[in-house]
Amino acid sequence: MCVVKLSAEKQQREKHRRDLMNTNEQSKRWRQLAPYVVVIALAVFMGRLFVGIFTGESSKPGVVWDTYSEAAYAAALQQKKPIMIYFAADWCGPCHKLRQQTFTDADVLAGAERFLRFKVDVTQPEGEAAKAGEKFAVSVLPTVAFIGSDGNERVRIRMMGFEEAARFRQRMEAVK
């Protein structure tokens, strides 16, 4: 009996030692992985912040756009006022940046008041959006086409890609 008892105690001590080693191994693994976990958590946080900046709504008021249609555009031409046509898509990061930074600038807002403003959403380019994209030969997003009060596009001042507010204001001022 004594031999069996010692053997059982020895087995218990051996099991306890193995448990401690397993705990130490797990702890060592976590210490090795901790920097990666922190980096991943930080990346997720920054990703959410980035998405919020480029897709979230700005707290500032922005330029208000009417939805483009061929009929609305034809009616706008009859008014003999300058027209801005903004081509954008939901998946377009520079479009969101333009909307959040440039189109919320106080001087851009003031300058935009003299324009009739249309937005063409090419997220899924079909129907009116596809026709407008072809009509204005849009190949880059975002694009803003400027139409003068005479009904002709001012091709030389067309904006393609993101642009800061100061430069965008200059473009608007060039349209008569």
N, C-alpha and C positions, 0 to 999 in steps of 0.2 A: 503494500500500500504506500509506503513511504516513497518509493521510486516513482510511482504513478503521480503522487501529489507533487513532487518536485518537477516532474515532467509537465504537469498542468500549469504550475507556476511559471516555469520556464517558457511555456507556450504563450502564456498571458503577457509576460515581459516582452517576448519577441513580437507579439502582435502590437503591443503598445509602442515599441520602437519603430515598427513599420508604419504605424499610423502617424507618428511624429514625423517620420521621413516623408511620407506622402504630403502631410500638411506643409512641411518645409518646401517640398518640390512645387506644390501649388502656389505657395506664397512667392517663391522665386519666379515662377512663370508669370504671375500677376505683376511683379515688379518689372519684369522684362517687357510686358505688354503695356504697362501704364502709360509710357510716353505716346504709344500709338493710339491708345484710347483717348488721351487728351487731344492729340492732333485731329483725330476723327471727329470728336465732339466739337472742337473749335471750327473745323471745316463745315460741319452741319450748321452751326450757329451762323458763320459768315455767309454760307449759302442762303440761309433763310433771310439774312439781312440784305444780301445782294438781290434776291428775288423781290423782297419788299421794296427796295429802292426802284427797281426797273419795272415792276408790274403793279405795285400798289398805287392807289390814288394819291395824288398830292393833296396836301391840306390847303394849298394856295389855289385860287381860282385860275382856270386856264382858258385858252381860246375855245370858244364854242363853235362846233362844226355841224352843219346840216349834212344829212346823208345824201350822197351824190346819186342822182338819177339823170338820165339823158333829158327828161322833160324839165326837171328843175334847173339843169344847166342851160337849156335853151331859153327858159324864162328869165334866168339871171342875165344872159347876154342882152336881152331886150331892155334891161334896166340901165345899160350903158355905165355900169360901175365896174371897178376892178374886181377880179375874182382870184381867190386862192383855192387850189385843189390839193389836198393833202392825201397822199397814198401811204397806207400803213397796214401792218398786220399784227395780230396778237402775239405771234412768236418772234417778232422783230425787236431785239434789245435796243438798238439805236432809236427806234420809233418811240419806245417808252421813255428813253432818256430825253428825247426832243420834247415830248409831251410834258414831262416833269420839270425840265430845266428851262427850255427856251420858250415854250408856249405859256409859261406862268410868269414870265418877266413882265413887269408893269408897262414898260415902253412897248413891248411886243403886243400886249393886250390892247393898249391905246391905239397903236398903229393898225391893228387888225380890224378895228371898228369900221374903217372906211371900205373894207372888202366884203364881198359876198363870199362865204366860206363853205367849202364842201369837203367832206372826208370820204375817201374811197377805201373801204376795208377789203383788202385782198388776202385775208386770212385763208379763205377758200375761194380762189379766183374763178368765179363763174358768173354768168348772167351780166348784170350791169357793171360789176367790178372788172370782169374780163374785158368787156367792150371798152371801158374807160382806160384800162391799162394799155390796150392796143392803140386806142385813139391818141393817147398822149405818149406813146412809146416809152413806157416806164420799164426800166430794167434794174433799178436799184431802189431799195427801201431804206429809210423813208425818202420820198420825193415830194416836193411842193412845186406845183406848176403855177406860175403867175400869168394871169390873163389881163391885159390892159382893158381900159374902158372902150377901146375900139374893137374888142372881141378877138384880138390876136394874142397868142402866147408870147411872152417875153422869154424866149428860149435861152438867151445868154445869161439870164439871172435865175434860171431854174435851180432849185436847191436839191442836191442828192446827198444822202447820208446825214449824219448828225451835224448840227451847226450851233455855235454859241449864239446867245440872244443878240449881242451887238452886231454881228455880221448879218443875222437874219433881218434885223431892223433896217440895215442898209439896203437889203434886197427889196423889202417892202416899200421903202421910200423911193426906190427907182421906178416903181410902177405907177403910171399915171392913168 
